[in-house]
Amino acid sequence: MISIKQLAIWLLLAGTSFTATSTEVLSPTSLPDAQYPNILTGKYNEKITSPETFLGFEVGQKTASAEQINTLINIWAKESDRANIIEYARTYEGRPLHYLVISSRDNVANIDTIKANIEKLSSPDDLSNSQVTKLIKDTPATAWMAYSIHGNESSGADSSLALIYHLIASEGEDVSALLKDVVVLVDPMMNPDGRARFTKQLQQNRSTTPNFDTQSLLHSGVWPFGRTNHYHFDLNRDFYYAVNPESRGRIKAINQWYPLLMIDGHEMGALDTFLFGPPREPVNEHIADSINQWSKIFASEQASAFDKKSWPYYTGEWFENLYPGYSNYAEYKGSIHILYEQARTAEDGVRLENGQIRSYKKSVHHQFYSSMTNLTTLRNHRIKIFTDFVKNRKHHVSKSSIYANKSFVILPTKNQSRLNKFLDLMDLQGIEYYTNNSAIKVRNAKNQLGQKLNSSTIPAGSVVIPNRQYDAPLIAAILEFDAKIKDEVLLEERQKTLRDGSSVMYDATAWNLTMMYGLAALEVNQHLKNGLSKLTREDSPVVNNMENTIAYIVDGANDASVGYAARLLEQGIQVRALDRKGVFNEIEFSRGSIVVAVHDNKKSANLISVLAKTAKDTGVTIQAISQGLGEGDLPDIGGEHFKLLKRPQIAMLTQNGISPYDYGHIWHMLDTELGVRHSHLSQELFDSMDLRSYNVLIIPGRWYGELSAGNISAVDAWVNAGGTLIVTGNSTAQLAKAENFIGTTLLGDSFEKMQDYNIALYKEWLATQDSISNQDILASHSVADTIWYPWQNLEELKPMNKEQLTRWDAWTSQFMPSGALVGTRTDQQSWLTYGVNEILPVLIDNSPQLMSKSPASAIVRYGVLVDNPKAKERLIGWSTIPEGKDLYLRMSGLVWPEAAQRISNSAYLTRDKKGNGQVIMFANSPNFRGATKGTARLLLNAIVYGPGLGSNQAINL
């Protein structure tokens, strides 16, 4: 027991201590191991502002913010006669993206001539050998040096500051010699929005004492982390989808320079070392052999440079080069591409497994040193690299090229907005395309299901893209139906799958652009050139007016019609959807067309001006009609086929483990395709929210975590009251397993009633047939002794029992794709499939396998039934394939036969009626990377049309 005096002394000391520490922080203790010397050495031009002068610290000592980098490079561009600065894009948050053109003073002064020479060398077919030789001799090599496309991989952008300053301010002879022969294009910060988010998190989580623990918040970051841009796109997967302004501006800029070298500075796991190219297999076959050889030379010289510093590194290992959508897409344009992967160090540094501390500045030094080494290699081999570049480009347009006799054809479509987006990408990449005014007969074509067509006809109005172009490797890489994977790679993949479930594939194995866009296409083994003309896109009128107009219609085949409808509903206009094809005034309108009837909108005094402005904003054409009587048995203007829509009031769940990618891609779609108001709800606060404000709730896929029982109960009550719940990706698994929530279930939970699901398949199929079952006895007056039933052959076909199905499921689930494109069949009677073809390519990965039977509906099922008169009724996995049919599944990418069986006939998209509302479930992300336009249309339909077409809310009295 302490005395009063002792207690008083203790309280006094405690109060003094509290007062001191509550007003100022203590300086950190010294830790020499964390120190690293200045990485900028040598003599520099004093007229050029040093990084330390502007930043207040040496390059790499701290992480420079996006604003600091932007300001400093603009200062340098004004101070130096070795540099020009070019803004090539603005981010969604309004931040500028720049690249600096750095070279000798004379080269910078003559940069337009250099650029013109490069343009000539990129299209060399009309140049003589002597002209090529002289142009190469007179033209500096170009290098595009790009950093930190992932905002939280920060050392790259900081190293770019060291590189820029060293090149523009160094007075060393080595730099002067380099800049005489090389034009260095530095893209210092490829993702300013992500970096700004990351550096703000650093600031918020920084302590006064440096923290070297990789598990600490400073190093791990906070949801949604800094990797992605504003809408949480991974910009390093966007180089040919080009969904984002950062990508579109960058691609346009790179394509103006045809860089011989492109480097991309990244970061990887904190306890790793340093990786650089060349990659391991699988390597895309459309990367030129010479580029692969030069990659090895660059790697050898970079390794030697690291050896001199005794720095650890490695090449290949996990880095493969199959997917063409990374920054290495430049390889398909003729660049040598080198990836840097520096072990991520955050700001303070990282304590390694060997007990040493790797400082942030050392990480920055690694990237800076690598950049200078690669630039030196480029200079030393400039003539030979340029020669190979020209040789390859010339070969691509020759008759002896592997690309000489191949063309890609996009068949005619009424979905003009989607086709225009596809053509915009062709324009961005400089790819030439044509159209045909009359039909063309071709031989040796192949469709997207992989069927070889000995003879087929290309309808007039198709888009034709001959592969015999200067950018033939890029065209082939993004448009060929099936990327080739070597047998030895497949063997290794199979072995890894069986051994421990790992993979040699780093990304998707399928990415065909026509399939991703849901555009029907053909591969033709011919160089199509006769009967073609340049396709010119003409502006369509906003409104095709007509006297005595009774309604204004926008065709529903067009994706933009959904945004048009949503924006009109938000403005209080009464809008209807035509649920089957209609013909009025001899004009055919597709199922899903959007109708604004004059009768519905008599109170709208400015109806025409609202329609015209909304049509202009969304890029659609309005067709006025004066005839309400449909031809034949087609719909009439006042009949049941004109469904009145309701304004969607949209909310989306976010945070607490929701995938930033899936969430961001849907968010981007809402803002760019619809442009209507919507709310983002934090799952953390979900229990306290009043869901009555919304009639659409979207739950994106997850990285981790799940909804609480209370969350599910609240959503259950809301759906029953008339809400439309839309769930994507692996979030479907929890709700499919929730007790009494919906009828849709998971494959593994359906084995006890598997015959019911099989019969449901037959029922769906029979509902689409032109023949009648048991028709031969239909006219009989006596009751037939025997009639055909869908299940009568099941015993003979020997379906698996529950135990066998469980074993089969466990085995086949090991082989699920890491990203492949498969064919699906769509319910063309459902409003969810407006604007979607009967056969729809779907990107699939290891996503939940949904099972659906009445009263739930399978709107999209995996597999396409194709006629084969010789085929007998048979079982594939759990399901029966009808007599006279084959089931086609794989379109592109790696799908093991075991996975194909498991996937077949399960559902991609389901709809469950629940009380007055509905639950719509997508087995994966329908707007993956903003590029799966076919499945994204399904999601748009669900969001905008769900409240009016799929649910029944209380009537307003």
Long-range contacts (C-beta under 8 A, 24 or more apart in sequence): 25-208, 26-208, 27-208, 28-208, 28-209, 28-210, 29-209, 31-210, 31-357, 33-356, 33-357, 34-210, 34-212, 34-348, 34-349, 34-357, 34-359, 35-359, 36-60, 36-359, 36-361, 36-362, 36-365, 39-162, 39-361, 39-364, 39-365, 39-368, 39-369, 40-162, 40-165, 40-166, 42-166, 42-170, 42-171, 42-172, 43-170, 43-171, 43-172, 44-165, 44-169, 44-170, 44-171, 45-168, 45-169, 45-170, 45-171, 47-79, 48-76, 48-79, 48-80, 48-165, 48-168, 48-169, 49-75, 49-76, 49-79, 50-165, 50-169, 51-161, 51-162, 51-165, 58-361, 59-158, 59-159, 59-161, 59-162, 59-165, 59-361, 59-364, 60-155, 60-158, 60-159, 60-162, 60-359, 60-360, 60-361, 60-362, 60-363, 60-364, 60-365, 61-360, 61-361, 62-347, 62-360, 63-154, 63-158, 63-198, 63-199, 63-202, 63-347, 63-360, 64-157, 64-158, 64-161, 64-199, 65-195, 65-196, 65-199, 66-95, 66-189, 66-192, 66-193, 66-195, 66-196, 66-199, 67-196, 69-157, 69-160, 69-161, 69-188, 69-189, 69-195, 70-95, 70-96, 70-98, 70-189, 70-192, 72-161, 73-98, 73-100, 73-161, 73-164, 73-188, 74-98, 76-100, 76-164, 76-165, 76-168, 79-168, 80-168, 80-169, 81-105, 81-108, 82-108, 82-167, 82-168, 82-179, 83-108, 83-164, 83-167, 83-168, 84-108, 84-111, 86-253, 88-249, 88-250, 88-252, 88-253, 89-245, 89-246, 89-248, 89-249, 89-250, 90-245, 90-249, 91-192, 91-193, 91-229, 91-230, 91-245, 91-246, 92-193, 92-229, 92-230, 92-231, 92-244, 92-245, 93-192, 93-193, 93-196, 93-230, 95-192, 95-193, 95-196, 96-192, 97-187, 97-189, 97-190, 97-192, 97-246, 97-249, 97-250, 98-187, 98-188, 99-144, 99-185, 99-186, 99-187, 99-188, 99-253, 100-164, 100-185, 100-186, 100-188, 101-183, 101-184, 101-185, 102-164, 102-167, 102-168, 102-179, 102-183, 102-184, 102-185, 102-186, 103-140, 103-179, 103-180, 103-182, 103-183, 103-184, 104-176, 104-179, 104-180, 106-180, 107-140, 107-179, 107-180, 107-183, 111-183, 114-139, 114-140, 114-183, 115-256, 115-257, 118-142, 118-257, 118-258, 119-258, 121-258, 121-386, 121-389, 121-390, 121-393, 122-258, 122-334, 122-393, 122-470, 123-393, 123-470, 124-390, 124-393, 124-394, 125-394, 125-397, 132-387, 132-390, 136-383, 136-386, 136-387, 136-390, 137-383, 139-386, 140-180, 140-181, 140-182, 140-183, 140-382, 141-181, 141-182, 141-183, 141-260, 141-261, 141-378, 141-379, 141-382, 141-385, 141-386, 142-182, 142-183, 142-185, 142-257, 142-258, 142-259, 142-260, 142-261, 143-182, 143-183, 143-184, 143-185, 143-259, 143-260, 143-261, 143-262, 143-263, 143-374, 143-375, 143-378, 144-185, 144-187, 144-254, 144-257, 144-259, 144-261, 144-262, 144-263, 144-330, 144-335, 145-184, 145-185, 145-186, 145-187, 145-262, 145-263, 145-265, 145-371, 145-375, 146-187, 146-190, 146-250, 146-262, 146-263, 146-264, 146-265, 146-327, 147-187, 147-188, 147-189, 147-190, 147-264, 147-265, 147-367, 148-189, 148-190, 148-191, 148-195, 148-265, 148-266, 149-190, 149-191, 149-235, 149-236, 149-264, 149-266, 149-327, 150-191, 150-194, 150-226, 150-227, 150-228, 150-234, 150-235, 150-236, 150-266, 150-267, 151-191, 151-192, 151-193, 151-194, 151-195, 151-196, 151-197, 151-198, 151-226, 151-227, 151-228, 151-229, 152-194, 152-195, 152-198, 152-221, 152-225, 152-226, 152-227, 152-267, 152-344, 153-227, 153-265, 153-266, 153-267, 153-342, 153-344, 154-195, 154-198, 154-199, 154-267, 154-346, 154-347, 155-265, 155-267, 155-342, 155-344, 155-345, 155-360, 155-363, 155-364, 155-366, 155-367, 156-265, 156-266, 156-267, 156-340, 156-342, 156-367, 157-188, 157-189, 157-195, 157-265, 158-364, 159-265, 159-364, 159-365, 159-366, 159-367, 159-368, 159-371, 160-186, 160-187, 160-188, 160-189, 160-265, 161-188, 162-364, 162-365, 162-368, 163-368, 163-371, 163-372, 164-188, 166-368, 166-372, 174-376, 177-379, 178-375, 178-376, 178-379, 181-379, 181-382, 182-375, 182-378, 182-379, 182-382, 183-257, 184-375, 185-257, 185-259, 187-250, 190-235, 190-246, 190-250, 191-228, 191-229, 191-235, 191-246, 193-229, 193-230, 194-226, 194-227, 194-228, 194-229, 194-235, 195-226, 197-224, 197-225, 197-226, 198-225, 198-226, 199-226, 201-226, 202-346, 202-347, 206-347, 210-348, 210-349, 211-348, 212-348, 212-349, 212-350, 212-351, 212-357, 213-351, 214-270, 214-271, 214-350, 214-351, 218-346, 218-347, 218-348, 219-270, 219-344, 219-346, 219-350, 223-655, 223-656, 223-657, 223-660, 224-655, 224-660, 224-663, 224-664, 225-660, 228-660, 228-661, 228-664, 231-664, 231-665, 231-667, 231-668, 231-671, 232-660, 232-661, 232-663, 232-664, 232-665, 232-667, 233-661, 233-664, 233-665, 233-668, 233-929, 233-930, 234-661, 234-929, 236-264, 236-266, 236-326, 236-327, 237-323, 237-325, 237-326, 237-507, 237-929, 238-325, 238-929, 238-930, 239-324, 239-325, 239-326, 239-327, 239-329, 240-324, 240-325, 240-329, 240-425, 240-429, 240-474, 240-478, 240-513, 241-325, 241-425, 241-516, 241-929, 241-930, 241-931, 242-425, 242-428, 243-668, 243-929, 243-930, 243-931, 244-930, 248-428, 251-428, 251-429, 252-428, 254-330, 254-333, 255-333, 255-428, 255-429, 255-430, 258-333, 258-334, 258-335, 258-389, 259-330, 259-335, 260-334, 260-335, 260-336, 260-378, 260-382, 260-385, 260-386, 260-389, 261-298, 261-335, 261-336, 261-337, 261-338, 261-374, 261-375, 261-378, 261-385, 262-327, 262-328, 262-330, 262-331, 262-335, 262-336, 262-337, 262-338, 263-337, 263-338, 263-339, 263-340, 263-370, 263-371, 263-374, 264-326, 264-327, 264-328, 264-337, 264-338, 264-339, 264-340, 265-340, 265-342, 265-367, 265-371, 266-339, 266-340, 266-341, 266-342, 267-341, 267-342, 267-343, 267-344, 267-345, 267-363, 268-341, 268-342, 268-343, 268-344, 269-343, 269-344, 270-343, 270-344, 270-345, 270-346, 270-350, 271-343, 271-350, 271-352, 271-353, 272-341, 272-343, 273-311, 273-312, 273-313, 273-314, 273-343, 274-306, 274-311, 274-312, 274-313, 274-314, 274-340, 274-341, 274-342, 274-343, 274-366, 274-370, 275-313, 275-314, 275-315, 275-317, 275-318, 275-319, 275-339, 275-340, 275-341, 276-302, 276-313, 276-315, 276-338, 276-339, 276-340, 276-341, 276-370, 277-315, 277-316, 277-319, 277-337, 277-338, 277-339, 278-315, 278-316, 279-316, 279-319, 279-320, 279-321, 279-339, 280-316, 280-317, 280-318, 280-319, 280-320, 280-504, 281-320, 281-486, 281-488, 281-489, 281-504, 282-320, 282-321, 282-322, 282-485, 282-486, 282-489, 282-504, 282-505, 283-320, 283-321, 283-322, 284-321, 284-322, 284-323, 284-324, 284-332, 284-477, 284-483, 285-483, 285-484, 286-324, 286-332, 286-473, 286-474, 286-476, 286-477, 287-321, 287-331, 287-332, 287-473, 288-331, 288-334, 288-388, 288-392, 288-473, 290-388, 290-391, 290-392, 291-331, 291-334, 291-335, 291-336, 291-337, 291-388, 291-392, 294-336, 294-381, 294-385, 294-388, 295-336, 295-337, 295-338, 297-377, 297-381, 298-336, 298-338, 298-374, 298-377, 299-338, 301-373, 301-374, 301-376, 301-377, 302-338, 302-370, 302-373, 302-374, 302-377, 305-369, 305-370, 305-373, 306-369, 309-369, 311-366, 318-506, 319-506, 320-504, 320-505, 320-506, 322-483, 322-485, 322-505, 322-506, 322-507, 322-509, 323-506, 323-507, 323-508, 323-509, 323-511, 324-474, 324-477, 324-478, 324-511, 325-507, 325-511, 326-507, 329-474, 331-473, 332-471, 332-473, 332-474, 332-477, 333-471, 333-473, 333-474, 334-389, 334-392, 334-393, 336-385, 338-374, 340-366, 340-367, 340-370, 342-366, 342-367, 393-470, 396-468, 396-469, 396-470, 396-471, 396-472, 396-473, 397-468, 397-469, 397-470, 397-472, 401-468, 401-472, 403-467, 403-468, 403-469, 403-472, 403-473, 403-475, 403-476, 404-467, 404-468, 404-527, 405-468, 405-525, 405-526, 405-527, 406-466, 406-467, 406-468, 406-476, 406-523, 406-524, 406-525, 406-526, 406-527, 407-464, 407-465, 407-466, 407-467, 407-523, 407-524, 407-526, 407-527, 407-528, 408-464, 408-465, 408-467, 408-475, 408-479, 408-480, 408-514, 408-521, 408-522, 408-523, 408-524, 409-445, 409-458, 409-462, 409-463, 409-464, 409-465, 409-521, 409-522, 409-523, 409-524, 409-528, 410-462, 410-463, 410-465, 410-514, 410-519, 410-520, 410-521, 411-458, 411-459, 411-462, 411-519, 411-520, 411-521, 411-522, 412-459, 412-460, 412-461, 412-462, 413-519, 413-520, 413-557, 414-555, 414-557, 414-558, 414-590, 415-519, 415-557, 415-558, 415-559, 415-835, 416-540, 416-558, 416-560, 417-558, 417-559, 417-560, 417-619, 417-620, 418-517, 418-518, 418-519, 418-558, 418-559, 418-933, 418-937, 419-463, 419-519, 420-537, 420-619, 421-517, 421-933, 422-463, 422-513, 422-514, 422-517, 422-519, 423-463, 423-535, 423-537, 425-513, 426-465, 429-471, 429-474, 430-471, 431-465, 431-469, 431-471, 431-474, 431-475, 432-465, 432-466, 432-469, 433-463, 433-464, 433-465, 433-535, 434-463, 434-464, 434-465, 434-466, 434-532, 434-533, 434-534, 434-535, 435-461, 435-462, 435-463, 435-464, 435-532, 435-533, 435-534, 435-535, 436-460, 436-461, 436-462, 436-464, 436-531, 436-532, 436-533, 437-461, 437-531, 437-533, 438-531, 440-528, 440-530, 440-531, 442-522, 442-524, 442-526, 442-528, 443-525, 443-526, 444-524, 444-525, 444-526, 445-522, 445-523, 445-524, 445-525, 446-481, 446-522, 446-523, 446-525, 447-520, 447-521, 447-522, 448-481, 448-512, 448-514, 448-515, 448-520, 448-521, 448-823, 448-839, 448-841, 448-891, 448-892, 449-823, 449-839, 449-864, 449-866, 449-888, 449-891, 450-481, 450-482, 450-888, 450-890, 450-891, 451-866, 451-888, 453-522, 456-522, 458-522, 458-524, 458-528, 463-535, 464-528, 464-532, 466-527, 466-528, 466-529, 467-527, 468-527, 478-511, 478-512, 478-513, 479-512, 479-513, 479-514, 479-521, 480-512, 480-523, 481-512, 481-515, 481-523, 481-891, 481-892, 482-510, 482-512, 482-892, 482-893, 483-509, 483-510, 483-511, 483-892, 483-893, 485-509, 485-894, 490-894, 493-894, 494-896, 497-814, 497-815, 497-896, 498-814, 501-814, 503-818, 505-818, 505-819, 505-894, 507-818, 507-819, 508-818, 508-819, 508-820, 508-843, 508-845, 508-893, 509-817, 509-818, 509-819, 509-820, 509-892, 509-893, 509-894, 510-819, 510-820, 510-821, 510-843, 510-891, 510-892, 510-893, 510-894, 511-892, 512-821, 512-841, 512-891, 512-892, 513-931, 515-821, 515-841, 515-891, 515-892, 515-934, 516-821, 516-841, 516-843, 516-931, 516-932, 516-933, 516-934, 517-931, 517-932, 517-933, 517-934, 518-836, 518-837, 518-840, 518-841, 518-932, 518-933, 518-934, 518-935, 518-937, 519-934, 520-837, 520-839, 540-621, 541-621, 542-612, 542-615, 542-616, 542-621, 542-622, 543-608, 543-611, 543-612, 543-615, 543-621, 543-622, 543-624, 544-621, 544-622, 544-623, 544-624, 545-624, 546-585, 546-624, 546-625, 546-626, 547-626, 548-626, 549-598, 549-624, 549-625, 549-626, 550-597, 550-598, 550-599, 550-625, 550-626, 550-627, 550-628, 550-637, 551-584, 551-595, 551-596, 551-597, 551-598, 551-624, 551-625, 551-628, 551-637, 552-595, 552-596, 552-611, 552-622, 552-623, 552-624, 552-625, 553-578, 553-584, 553-589, 553-593, 553-594, 553-595, 553-596, 553-622, 553-623, 553-624, 553-625, 554-593, 554-594, 554-615, 554-620, 554-621, 554-622, 554-623, 555-589, 555-590, 555-593, 555-623, 556-589, 556-590, 556-591, 556-592, 556-593, 556-594, 556-834, 556-835, 557-590, 557-592, 557-835, 558-620, 558-835, 559-673, 559-835, 559-933, 559-937, 559-940, 560-618, 560-619, 560-620, 560-673, 561-592, 561-593, 561-594, 561-618, 561-620, 561-835, 562-673, 562-674, 562-834, 562-835, 562-937, 562-940, 562-941, 562-944, 562-945, 563-618, 563-673, 563-674, 563-675, 563-940, 563-944, 564-594, 564-614, 564-615, 564-618, 564-620, 565-594, 565-645, 565-944, 565-945, 566-648, 566-674, 566-675, 566-676, 566-943, 566-944, 567-614, 567-617, 567-618, 567-674, 567-675, 567-676, 568-594, 568-596, 568-610, 568-611, 568-614, 569-645, 569-646, 569-647, 569-648, 569-944, 570-647, 570-676, 570-677, 571-610, 571-614, 572-604, 573-601, 573-604, 573-607, 573-610, 573-611, 574-600, 574-601, 574-644, 575-644, 575-645, 576-600, 576-642, 576-643, 576-644, 576-645, 577-642, 577-643, 577-645, 577-831, 577-834, 577-945, 577-948, 577-949, 578-635, 578-641, 578-642, 578-643, 579-641, 579-642, 579-643, 579-831, 580-634, 580-635, 580-641, 581-634, 582-630, 582-634, 582-635, 582-641, 583-630, 583-631, 583-634, 584-625, 584-627, 584-628, 584-629, 584-630, 584-637, 585-625, 585-626, 585-627, 587-623, 587-625, 589-623, 590-834, 590-835, 591-828, 591-834, 592-831, 592-834, 592-835, 592-941, 595-637, 595-642, 597-637, 597-642, 600-644, 617-675, 643-831, 643-948, 643-949, 644-948, 645-944, 645-945, 645-947, 645-948, 645-949, 646-695, 646-947, 646-948, 646-953, 647-947, 648-676, 648-695, 648-696, 648-724, 648-943, 648-944, 648-946, 648-947, 649-693, 649-694, 649-695, 649-696, 649-947, 650-676, 650-677, 650-678, 650-679, 650-694, 650-696, 650-697, 650-698, 650-943, 651-678, 651-679, 651-680, 651-681, 651-691, 651-693, 651-694, 651-696, 651-697, 651-698, 652-678, 652-679, 652-680, 652-681, 652-697, 652-698, 652-699, 652-700, 653-681, 653-683, 653-686, 653-697, 653-698, 653-699, 653-700, 654-680, 654-681, 654-682, 654-683, 654-700, 655-682, 655-683, 655-684, 656-682, 656-683, 656-684, 656-705, 657-683, 657-702, 657-703, 657-704, 657-705, 657-706, 658-683, 658-699, 658-700, 658-701, 658-702, 658-703, 659-700, 659-701, 659-702, 659-703, 659-729, 659-925, 660-703, 661-925, 661-929, 662-700, 662-701, 662-728, 662-729, 662-925, 663-700, 665-925, 665-927, 665-928, 665-929, 665-930, 666-698, 666-700, 666-728, 666-927, 666-939, 668-927, 668-930, 669-927, 669-930, 669-936, 669-939, 669-940, 670-943, 673-936, 673-940, 674-940, 674-943, 674-944, 683-707, 683-711, 686-711, 686-714, 687-711, 687-714, 691-715, 691-718, 691-723, 692-718, 692-721, 694-723, 695-722, 695-723, 695-724, 695-946, 695-947, 695-951, 695-953, 696-723, 696-724, 696-726, 696-943, 696-946, 696-947, 697-723, 697-724, 697-725, 697-726, 698-726, 698-727, 698-728, 698-943, 699-725, 699-726, 699-727, 699-728, 699-731, 699-735, 700-728, 700-729, 700-731, 700-925, 701-728, 701-729, 701-730, 701-731, 701-924, 701-925, 702-729, 702-730, 702-731, 706-734, 707-734, 707-735, 712-738, 712-741, 716-741, 716-914, 718-917, 719-914, 719-915, 719-917, 719-918, 719-919, 720-914, 720-915, 720-916, 720-917, 721-915, 721-916, 721-917, 721-953, 721-954, 722-915, 722-916, 722-917, 722-951, 722-952, 722-953, 722-954, 723-917, 723-951, 724-917, 724-918, 724-920, 724-942, 724-946, 724-947, 724-950, 724-951, 725-917, 725-918, 725-919, 725-920, 726-920, 726-921, 726-922, 726-939, 726-942, 726-943, 726-946, 727-919, 727-920, 727-921, 727-922, 728-921, 728-922, 728-924, 728-925, 728-926, 728-939, 729-847, 729-848, 729-922, 729-923, 729-924, 729-925, 730-847, 730-848, 732-848, 732-850, 732-921, 732-922, 732-923, 733-848, 735-919, 735-921, 736-848, 736-850, 736-921, 741-914, 741-919, 742-856, 742-912, 742-914, 742-919, 742-921, 743-852, 743-853, 743-855, 743-856, 743-912, 744-850, 744-851, 744-852, 744-856, 744-907, 744-910, 744-912, 744-919, 744-921, 745-850, 745-851, 745-852, 746-848, 746-849, 746-850, 746-851, 747-809, 747-849, 747-850, 747-851, 747-878, 747-902, 747-906, 748-806, 748-809, 748-849, 749-851, 750-851, 751-802, 751-805, 751-806, 751-809, 752-802, 754-799, 754-800, 754-802, 754-805, 754-878, 755-791, 755-794, 755-799, 756-853, 757-851, 757-852, 757-853, 757-878, 757-879, 758-790, 758-791, 758-794, 758-799, 758-878, 758-879, 758-880, 759-790, 759-791, 759-853, 760-852, 760-853, 760-854, 760-858, 761-861, 761-879, 761-880, 761-905, 762-790, 762-791, 762-880, 762-882, 763-790, 763-854, 764-827, 764-858, 764-861, 765-865, 765-882, 766-790, 790-880, 793-873, 793-880, 794-880, 797-873, 797-874, 797-875, 797-880, 798-875, 799-875, 799-878, 800-878, 805-878, 808-877, 808-878, 809-902, 811-898, 812-877, 812-898, 812-899, 812-901, 812-902, 813-902, 814-898, 815-896, 815-898, 815-899, 815-902, 816-845, 816-846, 816-899, 816-902, 816-903, 817-844, 817-845, 817-846, 817-893, 817-894, 817-895, 817-896, 817-899, 818-845, 818-846, 818-894, 819-843, 819-844, 819-845, 819-893, 820-844, 820-845, 820-890, 820-891, 820-892, 820-893, 820-894, 820-895, 821-890, 821-891, 821-892, 821-893, 822-862, 822-863, 822-889, 822-890, 822-891, 822-895, 822-903, 823-862, 823-863, 823-864, 823-888, 823-889, 823-890, 823-891, 824-860, 824-861, 824-862, 824-863, 824-864, 824-908, 825-860, 825-861, 825-863, 825-864, 825-865, 826-859, 826-860, 827-857, 827-858, 827-859, 827-860, 830-857, 830-859, 830-911, 831-941, 831-945, 831-949, 831-950, 832-859, 832-909, 832-911, 832-920, 832-938, 832-941, 832-942, 832-945, 833-859, 833-860, 833-938, 833-941, 834-937, 834-941, 834-945, 835-937, 835-941, 836-934, 836-937, 836-938, 837-934, 839-864, 840-934, 840-935, 841-891, 841-892, 841-934, 842-908, 842-924, 842-932, 842-934, 842-935, 843-924, 843-928, 843-932, 843-935, 844-903, 844-908, 844-923, 844-924, 845-924, 847-923, 847-924, 848-923, 849-902, 849-903, 849-906, 849-923, 850-906, 850-907, 850-908, 850-910, 850-921, 850-923, 851-906, 851-907, 852-907, 852-910, 852-912, 855-912, 855-913, 856-910, 856-911, 856-912, 856-913, 857-910, 857-911, 857-912, 858-907, 858-909, 858-910, 859-907, 859-909, 859-910, 859-911, 859-938, 860-907, 860-908, 860-909, 860-938, 861-905, 861-906, 861-907, 861-908, 862-889, 862-903, 862-904, 862-905, 862-906, 862-907, 862-908, 863-887, 863-888, 863-889, 863-903, 863-904, 863-905, 864-888, 864-889, 876-901, 876-904, 876-905, 877-901, 877-902, 877-904, 877-905, 878-905, 879-904, 879-905, 908-935, 909-938, 911-950, 913-950, 916-951, 916-952, 916-953, 917-951, 917-952, 918-946, 918-950, 918-951, 920-946, 920-950
